[in-house]
Amino acid sequence: MGSQDVKLLSFWVSPFGKRVEWALKLKGVEYEYVEEDIFNKSNLLLELNPVHKKVPVLVHDQKPIAESFIILEYIDEIWKQYPLLPHHPYQRAIARFWAISVEQKLAKAAWVAMCTSGDEREKSLKEAGESMEKIEEEIKGKKFFGGDNIGYLDIAIGSIFFLLPVFEEVGSVRIIDPLKYSATTTWMTNFLSHPVIKDSLPPRDKMLVYFHNLRNKWSSTHHDLLKV
């Protein structure tokens, strides 16, 4: 299937967009990439995703699909090679649960910790630590959440983890303690060094500038506006 049948609208540093990129690349699906300016959204994006007006949007056979987790499942159903979700319904349900849980808890807590100070920062770091402890228990004894290969949950959680070291540096905080979370740190190294992932990560210096600017732009009252 040629790239003309598959189009991805995304933003260079969007963790949600990265999920879709990685899934397509792991499956060997050719696609056309369309970079969006999320601060000056194109008419095409607004037309394809009128409900949320956000990236990513996958267009397959001229039909748009929005929301990264929904797109991941769609990709997994359409292109059967390199399965992402586990085969068993219970394991699939567990993978979905963890994906949503980590996005809602760890991603938000890390973002708030980066953007705030004082009590709010401490509270967010505590929440991030609680999430990290749960992830550590879940990954112990495994190479990837998906077994020997990168799967749905690795993509979901990995899209947050490639940003965490940047958030730590920008906010002068510590979330990933290699001694405390050794299994998670090993998984993170395995994941980020996989050729498909490694070759599509945004430049670190560019990410640092971007998130420094965002941090300066929004006060703590705007931390719900995670503009990535």
N, C-alpha and C positions, 0 to 999 in steps of 0.2 A: 504493500500500500504506500503510495507516494506521499510526500510531505504536503502536496496540494490538498489532500483530504483532511489533514490534521493541522490545526493552527493553535498556538498557545499565546494568549495575551497575558503578560506578566510584568513585573518590576524587578530590576536587577538584584535587589537585596531582600525581596519578599520571601519569608520562610514558607509561606503558603504556596507561592509559585514554585519554589524549589522542589517541593514535594512532587508536584506534577512533572517537572523537568526530569527528576531522578527516576520516577516510575516509567516514563516514556523511554528514557535512555537504557534503563535496565532491561526493558523488554525489546529494545532494538527497533522502536517505532520511529520512523522519520516524521519530522514535523517542522512547520514554519514558526519561528519565534517572532513575536511582535512586542517590542518594548513599549510599555506605557509610562507616561508621566502621571503618577498618582496625584500630583498637586495641580495638574492641568489635564483632566481626563478627556480622552478623545471621544468624539461622537460615536465611534465604533464601539468602544467599551460601554458607553451609556446605553447604546442600542442593544448590545448583546447581554448585558447584565443590568436591566433597568431596576430590578428590585434592590440589590445591594450596592450596585455601582462600584464594585471592587474587583481587583485581580485576585487570583487567576481566573481566566475563562478559557475553557477548552472548546474549540470548535471542531466537530467531527462530522464530515459529510454535510457541512453547512448548518449543523444543529449545535447551538451553544449549551454548555454545561458549566454551572458555577459551583463554588464552594469546594475547597481542596479535598476534603475527605470524601465527598460525593464523587468528585472527579477521579480520585484514586480507585474507588470501587468500580466505577464505570470502565476505566482503563483495564482493570483486572478482569472484568467480565468480557470485554470486547477482544482483547489480545491475550490468549491463553498461555503463551510462552512465558516462562519465568513467573510463576504464580506468586502474588504478593501476600494475599490473605491465606491463613491456614485453611485446610480442607474441611475440618470438622466444625459444625455450626457453633459449638460451645467455645472452641478456641477462637473462632472468628469474633464472637461476641466479646470475649475477654480482650482481644486486640483492640476492638473499637472502644471499649470502656477505658483502657489505659491511654489510648490516643487522645480522647476527649479530656480525660482527667488531667493529663500532663499539660495539655494546651491551656486549660482553664486555670490551673493552679500554678505550675512552675513558670510558664511563660509570663503570666501577668505579674507574679511576685517578683521575678527577675527584672522586669521592666520598671515596676514601681521602685524597687531598690536602687536601680540606676538613676532614676529621675528625682528622688526625694532625699531627705536627710532626717536626722533625729529619730523620734519615736516611730514615724511611719516607715522609715528605712529599716529599722530594727525589726518591726513587725513583719515586713515583707521578707526580710532575710530568714526569719524564723519559719515562715510559710514555705519559702524556697527549700530550706533545709529539710522540712517534713516531706516534701515531694521527692527530694533527692534520696532520702532514706528508703522510701517505697520503691523507687526505681532501682536502687542498689539491691534490694531483696529480690526483685523480679528478674534481674539480669544475672545474678550469681550463677556460676557454673555453665553459662551459655556464651557462645561467641557473639551471636546476634539474637535479638528477640525472636527473629524468624527462624532460628536454628543455625544451620551452617551458612545460610545465605541471607542477605539483606531482604527484609520483608516489609509489609505494611507498617508495622509498629516502629521498626527502625527508621523508616522514612519520616513517620509522624514525629517521633521524638528527636531524631537527628536534625530535623529542620529547626528545632529550638536550640539544640546543643551547638550548632556551628556559630550561633550568635552569642552564646553565654560568655565566652572569653572576651568578646568585644564589650558586652554590657559590663563585665567586671572591670575592665580597664577604664572605660568611660566614666563609670560611677564610683571608681575606687572601692569596690566591694569584692567579697569572695564568696562564691557559690559552690564552685567545684573544688572540693578538698580531696586531692589524690590519695591521701592516707586514709581518710574516713570513707571515701567512696571509690575504693580501688577497682572493684568489678566494673563500675560505671565508667571510670576513667579508661580502663582497658577497652571496653566496648566502644567508647567515643573515639579512641585512637584507631581501632579496627574500622569503624564506620567512615571516619573522615579521611582515612588513607586509601579507601577503596577507589580505584581509578575513576569510576563514573562520578563519584561524589567529589573527589579531590579536584578533578578537572573542571568542575562547574561551580566551585566556590567563588564568591566575589572577592576582589582584592581586599586584604585586611586594612590597609591604610585608607582606602576609600570608605570602608565601613566605619572606621573610627571617626573620620571627618563627618560622615552623615549622621551618626548617632550623637556625636558631640553637639552638632547643630540642633538636632531634635531635642536633646536634653535641655539646651539653653532656651529653646523656643517655647516649650511647654512647661508650665509650673506643675506642681503636684496635683492640682485640681483637674488637670487635663490628662492624667495618666491612662484614662480609658481610651484615649485616641491613639492607639498603637498604629502609627502610620507606616507600617511596613507591608 
